């Protein structure tokens, strides 16, 4: 059984994050499910913020958690564009 507050905490924390994620979902409709298959593997991104962060990927629905010490995540390839658009992440290439 889940609690509403737990789901609310998993949402992007700022209006900027919400806008970036909403933009990526704009082409999806509830009546026609879309199956997106990524051939690329996970991509490593570095979190640029200082505070711990918890957010859900807009396309993969994967939960990303970044703590104060480890600032690296392996992001699903489908979420990378949205995560980079927030300006809170950069590629580690």
PyMOL commands that set and color helices and strands:
alter all, ss='L'
color gray80, all
select helices_A, chain A and resi 4-9+15-25+80-85
alter helices_A, ss='H'
color red, helices_A
select strands_A, chain A and resi 43-47+53-56+63-66+72-75+89-91
alter strands_A, ss='S'
color yellow, strands_A
deselect
rebuild
show_as cartoon
